[in-house]
Amino acid sequence: MSEILRVISPVDSRLYVERPLATRAEVLAGLERARAGQESWRHVPVAERIVLMNRFVDAFLVHKDAIAEEITWQMGRPISQSPGELRGFEERARYMISIAAGALADIDVGPKEGFRRFIRREPLGVVLAVAAWNFPLLIAVNSVVPALLAGNAVILKHSGQTPLAAERFAQAFAAAGLPDNLFQALHMDHATTEAAIRSEYVDYVAFTGSVSGGHAIQAAAAGRFIGAGLELGGKDPAYVRPDADLDFAIENLVDGAFFNSGQSCCGKERIYVHEAVYDRFVEGFAALTRQYRLGDPTDPATNLGPMVRTSAADVVRAQIASALAKGAKALIDPNSFSAARAGTPYLEPQVLVNVTHDMDVMVEESFGPVIGIMKVSSDADAVRLMNDSAFGLTASIWTADEDAAVKIGNEVATGTWFMNRCDYLDPALAWVGVKDSGRGCTLSSVGFEHLTRPKSFHLRTRT
């Protein structure tokens, strides 16, 4: 008898949905079918794949209202914000579809008398996409759509917190007429997922999750010569220079810190502010944070929902308590948020000052609604502190000086460097992390390179 996956909603702590977990035999059979289906799919012209992927997006969006509601119940994001993920899903999917023909075209290396030479991008085979719960559509679409466009088959193993997202992908692909077995949504536990990676059928793993999860993926793939794209944790910093538009910076950084209850891979987790504007920035940041409405995420008036589970909220509570014990100061009165309760996933947003890098809240991933703000005296001081981290996913600078932004960005170890923006993925740009934030790349034309292998054709046309 199959084990059962049970999703407990953070909204009200009740059972929201349950599904049988696939057995190891069922997973291996699914992978074998995927391999067989991919043998035909790889010969389908890219232009025909593009038509199918556009039909998939159309079919997916037919049910956008229901999907947004499911996101809210599965992981707790306010219903006022969940529809935004559908818009981001379409933006990324349509962009990758729009560039596929060019990105996957043969590369002509130039003329040589008596020869024809080119490089062809061949699909890898079967891609196992392991997606996280915090942005269940955006994370999955980053790998699923480009992988299929490139001629691969895809198995989607979604987080146990958001299994309905994977099923929505499967339903839309079926409605679009994608050939059988090219896309399969399989609910798997960790052991079965590792067994799939070790099997002969998986040719690439696209994983989004924790650093420990990334190490587990690496270990499972260690005995095989396959690639793995790993999007892992972050402790993304921001630096506010004296010439920044403070009102604009405050508005965007508060949102960057607390959107999705701080459960964003590229959300802001620490802020460094030049001493010339520090007091004004902190005052404005705290004042705007106090305006958040924490509560039932199914209420359209709520703009801050629960964290995904109580244990995650408790990690953030522990970081805050530890920082306070070491001398940090909390600027937000927890009692001003009546929905916040210990022993639940409902946690108020918190702003900490008098923080240092001796505190976990400034160096360890929080993935929750807390931010530490430090005063700095110079650009060099800010760069040193931004780089004092095991992570490197994104970082941002807030300034009116574009040249300074580029110069400082050259010194910061990060995958994406923003000026006057944060917590956003532009599908035209490579999405990549450094250090413990992972390796590999999704999105942009570069993303297709990780889902294909180059094959050189060297043809002597004269003998």
HELIX and SHEET records of a PDB file:
HELIX    1   1 ARG A   24  TRP A   41  1                                  18    
HELIX    2   2 VAL A   46  LEU A   61  1                                  16    
HELIX    3   3 LYS A   64  MET A   75  1                                  12    
HELIX    4   4 SER A   82  ALA A  103  1                                  22    
HELIX    5   5 PRO A  136  LEU A  149  1                                  14    
HELIX    6   6 PRO A  163  ALA A  176  1                                  14    
HELIX    7   7 HIS A  190  ARG A  198  1                                   9    
HELIX    8   8 VAL A  211  ALA A  221  1                                  11    
HELIX    9   9 LEU A  246  PHE A  258  1                                  13    
HELIX   10  10 PHE A  259  GLY A  262  5                                   4    
HELIX   11  11 TYR A  278  THR A  289  1                                  12    
HELIX   12  12 THR A  310  ALA A  325  1                                  16    
HELIX   13  13 PRO A  334  SER A  336  5                                   3    
HELIX   14  14 ASP A  360  VAL A  363  1                                   4    
HELIX   15  15 ASP A  379  ASN A  387  1                                   9    
HELIX   16  16 GLU A  402  GLY A  409  1                                   8    
HELIX   17  17 SER A  444  GLU A  449  1                                   6    
SHEET    1   A 2 ILE A   4  ILE A   8  0                                        
SHEET    2   A 2 LEU A  15  PRO A  20 -1                                        
SHEET    1   B 3 ILE A 107  ASP A 108  0                                        
SHEET    2   B 3 PHE A 115  PRO A 123 -1                                        
SHEET    3   B 3 THR A 452  ARG A 460 -1                                        
SHEET    1   C 6 PHE A 183  ALA A 185  0                                        
SHEET    2   C 6 ALA A 153  HIS A 158  1                                        
SHEET    3   C 6 VAL A 126  ALA A 131  1                                        
SHEET    4   C 6 TYR A 204  THR A 208  1                                        
SHEET    5   C 6 GLY A 227  GLU A 231  1                                        
SHEET    6   C 6 GLY A 438  ARG A 439 -1                                        
SHEET    1   D 7 LYS A 329  ALA A 330  0                                        
SHEET    2   D 7 GLN A 350  VAL A 353 -1                                        
SHEET    3   D 7 VAL A 370  VAL A 376  1                                        
SHEET    4   D 7 LYS A 268  HIS A 274  1                                        
SHEET    5   D 7 ASP A 236  VAL A 240  1                                        
SHEET    6   D 7 THR A 394  TRP A 398  1                                        
SHEET    7   D 7 THR A 416  MET A 419  1                                        
SHEET    1   E 2 PHE A 391  GLY A 392  0                                        
SHEET    2   E 2 VAL A 434  LYS A 435 -1                                        
END                                                                             
